[in-house]
Amino acid sequence: MFTLEQIIFRREVRKSDIDVVRRLADQTGFFRPQELAVAAELVLERLCNGPSSGYHFLLAENSAGHVSGYACFGPIPCTGSSFDLYWIIVHPQVQGQGLGKLLMSASEAEATSLGGTRMYVETSSQTLYRRTRQFYERCGYSQEAVLRDFYAPGDHKHIYCKSW
């Protein structure tokens, strides 16, 4: 069973994380195959290019090494101190227990240590993502923009930001 006290945040990715990240994203039921491929590709990019890839990871694992969630974020090119949160995923069996908030806080702290002063997140307007939008708002993010029909007709992109 999962408890927050058991969680260790690992920053370095391993080759095995390519499959771990893909599987975690798939288990949420939110993402299409091409999106799952992108999640896995970011792990590979980090493995191949290290910090210069611009992708930073926090993998939440228990003492046995089981990953229950992860976040991927990085500096936005050509900005002074803005970061994007590319992915934040918590295994469905442990959602609602505080791990997402811990991952978000740890990602913000890590971004701060890298010179960040704000984080942007993007998500869909589809009903499936309503809880995701609410999660960002509970974490202190404000909606900055809506790009209509961005993903598909009727599927708008919501952009949120938090500054510190």
Secondary structure per residue as TSV (DSSP state, phi and psi in degrees):
chain	resnum	aa	ss	phi	psi
A	1	M	-	360.0	148.2
A	2	F	-	-84.6	134.2
A	3	T	-	-136.7	144.7
A	4	L	G	-61.2	-30.7
A	5	E	G	-64.5	-25.5
A	6	Q	G	-82.4	-10.7
A	7	I	-	-75.7	134.0
A	8	I	E	-121.5	133.7
A	9	F	E	-93.7	121.7
A	10	R	E	-104.4	130.9
A	11	R	-	-94.8	-29.4
A	12	E	S	-89.4	132.5
A	13	V	-	-87.8	154.8
A	14	R	-	-119.5	161.8
A	15	K	T	-56.6	-38.2
A	16	S	T	-63.5	-20.3
A	17	D	H	-69.5	-18.9
A	18	I	H	-57.4	-49.1
A	19	D	H	-73.7	-35.6
A	20	V	H	-61.5	-47.0
A	21	V	H	-65.5	-44.8
A	22	R	H	-60.6	-44.1
A	23	R	H	-65.6	-44.4
A	24	L	H	-59.5	-46.4
A	25	A	H	-62.6	-40.6
A	26	D	H	-65.8	-39.2
A	27	Q	H	-65.7	-19.0
A	28	T	T	-72.1	-25.6
A	29	G	T	77.8	10.0
A	30	F	-	-93.5	-26.2
A	31	F	-	-112.2	144.1
A	32	R	-	-78.6	161.4
A	33	P	H	-53.3	-39.0
A	34	Q	H	-68.5	-30.1
A	35	E	H	-71.6	-38.6
A	36	L	H	-61.1	-39.1
A	37	A	H	-63.7	-40.0
A	38	V	H	-64.4	-43.5
A	39	A	H	-56.9	-45.0
A	40	A	H	-67.8	-38.1
A	41	E	H	-63.1	-33.5
A	42	L	H	-66.9	-35.2
A	43	V	H	-63.8	-45.8
A	44	L	H	-61.5	-42.3
A	45	E	H	-59.4	-42.8
A	46	R	H	-66.3	-41.3
A	47	L	H	-60.9	-41.6
A	48	C	H	-76.8	-34.6
A	49	N	H	-120.9	0.4
A	50	G	G	58.7	-150.6
A	51	P	G	-59.2	-28.0
A	52	S	G	-67.1	-11.5
A	53	S	G	-66.1	-24.5
A	54	G	S	84.6	0.4
A	55	Y	-	-107.7	125.3
A	56	H	E	-117.8	141.5
A	57	F	E	-123.8	147.0
A	58	L	E	-129.3	117.8
A	59	L	E	-108.6	123.8
A	60	A	E	-91.0	112.0
A	61	E	E	-129.3	155.6
A	62	N	-	-88.9	-179.4
A	63	S	T	-63.2	-21.0
A	64	A	T	-86.9	-1.8
A	65	G	-	87.7	8.9
A	66	H	-	-79.7	125.5
A	67	V	E	-86.4	122.2
A	68	S	E	-102.8	-12.5
A	69	G	E	-175.5	167.6
A	70	Y	E	-157.9	162.4
A	71	A	E	-133.7	145.6
A	72	C	E	-129.3	129.5
A	73	F	E	-149.6	167.7
A	74	G	E	-174.6	164.8
A	75	P	E	-66.9	143.8
A	76	I	-	-84.1	121.6
A	77	P	T	-53.9	144.1
A	78	C	T	69.5	18.9
A	79	T	-	-118.7	158.6
A	80	G	S	-77.8	-38.4
A	81	S	S	-156.1	23.2
A	82	S	E	-96.4	140.9
A	83	F	E	-122.9	151.5
A	84	D	E	-105.6	138.8
A	85	L	E	-96.1	108.6
A	86	Y	E	-80.6	-42.1
A	87	W	E	-145.7	140.6
A	88	I	E	-144.0	117.8
A	89	I	E	-136.3	135.2
A	90	V	E	-124.2	135.8
A	91	H	-	-54.3	135.8
A	92	P	G	-53.0	-33.2
A	93	Q	G	-69.6	-18.0
A	94	V	G	-118.0	8.4
A	95	Q	T	-64.5	148.3
A	96	G	T	84.7	4.6
A	97	Q	S	-106.7	4.3
A	98	G	S	103.1	-5.6
A	99	L	H	-66.7	-38.8
A	100	G	H	-60.0	-43.9
A	101	K	H	-64.5	-39.1
A	102	L	H	-63.4	-44.7
A	103	L	H	-61.0	-42.3
A	104	M	H	-63.4	-48.0
A	105	S	H	-61.3	-43.4
A	106	A	H	-66.3	-36.5
A	107	S	H	-66.0	-41.9
A	108	E	H	-64.0	-41.5
A	109	A	H	-63.9	-42.2
A	110	E	H	-65.0	-43.0
A	111	A	H	-60.6	-40.4
A	112	T	H	-59.7	-44.3
A	113	S	H	-65.1	-19.8
A	114	L	T	-97.7	9.5
A	115	G	T	97.3	6.8
A	116	G	-	-77.6	147.1
A	117	T	-	-127.2	-2.7
A	118	R	E	-159.5	153.9
A	119	M	E	-130.7	135.2
A	120	Y	E	-108.2	143.4
A	121	V	E	-134.9	149.7
A	122	E	E	-128.3	146.4
A	123	T	E	-156.3	170.5
A	124	S	E	-84.5	156.8
A	125	S	-	-86.1	-5.7
A	126	Q	S	-59.2	151.2
A	127	T	G	-55.5	-36.0
A	128	L	G	-54.4	-30.1
A	129	Y	G	-96.9	9.0
A	130	R	H	-58.2	-46.8
A	131	R	H	-64.6	-32.5
A	132	T	H	-64.5	-46.1
A	133	R	H	-62.2	-41.5
A	134	Q	H	-64.3	-37.9
A	135	F	H	-60.1	-48.2
A	136	Y	H	-59.7	-42.4
A	137	E	H	-64.5	-40.7
A	138	R	H	-64.9	-25.8
A	139	C	T	-85.3	4.8
A	140	G	T	94.4	12.7
A	141	Y	-	-89.4	141.7
A	142	S	E	-111.6	141.5
A	143	Q	E	-70.7	126.0
A	144	E	E	-102.3	-30.7
A	145	A	E	-161.1	157.4
A	146	V	E	-129.7	122.0
A	147	L	E	-100.3	106.4
A	148	R	E	-66.0	139.8
A	149	D	E	55.3	29.2
A	150	F	E	-66.0	-52.8
A	151	Y	E	-80.0	-35.6
A	152	A	E	-171.7	165.5
A	153	P	T	-54.4	124.9
A	154	G	T	84.6	-3.2
A	155	D	E	-116.0	97.9
A	156	H	E	-90.9	154.0
A	157	K	E	-94.1	124.8
A	158	H	E	-99.8	128.2
A	159	I	E	-112.7	126.2
A	160	Y	E	-116.5	156.0
A	161	C	E	-144.3	148.3
A	162	K	E	-135.2	129.0
A	163	S	E	-109.2	153.1
A	164	W	-	-143.2	360.0
